[in-house]
Amino acid sequence: MSEGTAPLAGDATSVADEEARERLIYLRGSIDNLDAALVHLLAERFKCTQQVGELKARHHLPPADPAREATQIARLRKLAEDAKLDPAFAEKFLNFIIGEVVRHHKAIAQQGTPVTDEAPEVSVPAAEH
């Protein structure tokens, strides 16, 4: 770092204590690995829901299934509680995913073809870590 240049906010090199700096780098590496795993899991999930949408379209089923969605939300809230994760956060997260899935299912039903093989593009503020 040159003289007169302040470290970037969150920059691990700005941590004076070497032990704290190393721990911060380690924890951020773990977060990066978990983020990568989440992206891959979401991609797999959307591959499955894409197939569900195509099946629904072929059989003229509605894009949304409110009973299934309610069951899944209750199930995810319980899983979140057991995992010591805020159930309200888990519900918001699942509602976002369900909204994207239903949007895709509607598009598949209207077009008669898949929307895309890719998961939805998401604009989410960067998490602090």
C-alpha positions in Angstrom: 0.0 0.0 0.0 1.5 3.3 -1.0 1.7 6.3 1.4 -1.5 8.3 1.6 -3.6 5.4 0.3 -6.2 4.2 2.6 -7.1 0.5 2.5 -10.4 -0.5 0.9 -13.2 -1.1 3.4 -13.2 -4.8 4.2 -9.7 -5.3 2.9 -8.0 -8.1 4.9 -4.7 -6.4 4.6 -6.0 -3.5 6.7 -6.3 -5.7 9.7 -3.2 -5.0 11.9 -3.3 -8.1 14.0 -1.7 -10.9 11.9 -3.8 -13.7 13.6 -7.0 -11.8 13.0 -6.0 -11.1 9.4 -5.4 -14.8 8.8 -8.6 -15.8 10.4 -10.5 -13.3 8.3 -8.9 -14.6 5.1 -9.8 -18.2 6.1 -13.4 -17.4 7.0 -13.8 -15.5 3.7 -12.5 -18.4 1.8 -15.1 -20.6 3.5 -17.8 -18.1 2.6 -16.6 -18.1 -1.0 -16.8 -21.9 -1.1 -20.3 -21.9 0.4 -21.4 -19.3 -2.1 -20.1 -21.5 -5.0 -21.9 -24.5 -3.6 -25.2 -22.5 -3.3 -24.9 -21.3 -6.9 -24.4 -24.9 -8.1 -27.3 -26.2 -5.9 -29.6 -23.5 -7.2 -28.6 -24.3 -10.8 -29.5 -28.0 -10.2 -32.8 -27.0 -8.5 -33.7 -24.8 -11.5 -32.9 -27.7 -13.9 -35.5 -29.8 -12.1 -38.1 -27.0 -11.9 -37.6 -26.4 -15.7 -38.5 -30.0 -16.3 -41.5 -29.7 -14.0 -42.6 -26.6 -16.0 -42.3 -28.5 -19.2 -44.3 -31.4 -17.8 -47.0 -29.1 -16.5 -47.3 -27.4 -19.9 -47.6 -30.7 -21.7 -50.4 -31.8 -19.4 -52.1 -28.4 -19.2 -51.5 -28.1 -15.5 -51.4 -24.6 -13.8 -47.9 -23.0 -13.5 -48.4 -22.4 -9.7 -49.4 -24.9 -7.1 -50.4 -22.9 -4.0 -50.9 -26.0 -1.8 -47.4 -27.3 -2.6 -45.9 -23.9 -2.1 -47.5 -23.6 1.3 -46.3 -27.0 2.3 -42.8 -26.2 1.1 -42.7 -22.9 3.0 -43.8 -24.6 6.2 -41.2 -27.3 5.7 -38.4 -24.8 5.0 -39.3 -22.7 8.0 -39.0 -25.8 10.2 -35.7 -26.7 8.6 -34.5 -23.2 9.2 -35.5 -23.2 12.9 -33.7 -26.5 13.4 -30.6 -25.1 11.7 -30.8 -21.9 13.8 -31.5 -19.8 10.7 -34.1 -17.0 10.8 -37.3 -18.7 9.5 -38.5 -15.4 8.1 -35.4 -15.1 6.0 -35.7 -18.7 4.8 -39.3 -18.0 3.8 -38.4 -14.8 1.9 -35.7 -16.8 0.1 -38.0 -19.6 -0.9 -40.8 -17.1 -1.9 -38.2 -15.4 -4.2 -37.3 -18.8 -5.8 -41.0 -19.9 -6.1 -41.7 -16.6 -7.8 -39.0 -17.2 -10.4 -40.1 -20.8 -10.9 -43.7 -19.8 -11.5 -42.6 -17.1 -13.9 -40.7 -19.7 -15.8 -43.6 -22.1 -15.8 -46.0 -19.4 -17.1 -43.5 -18.6 -19.9 -43.1 -22.3 -20.8 -46.9 -22.7 -20.9 -47.3 -19.7 -23.1 -44.4 -20.5 -25.5 -44.6 -24.2 -25.4 -40.8 -24.2 -25.1 -38.3 -23.8 -22.3 -37.5 -20.3 -21.2 -33.9 -21.1 -20.7 -31.6 -23.8 -19.4 -30.1 -21.3 -17.0 -31.2 -20.2 -13.6 -32.7 -16.8 -13.3 -30.6 -13.7 -13.3 -30.7 -12.3 -9.8 -29.7 -8.8 -8.6 -29.0 -9.0 -4.9 -27.0 -6.6 -2.8 -23.6 -8.0 -1.9 -23.5 -9.6 1.5 -21.1 -8.2 4.1 -18.5 -10.7 5.1 
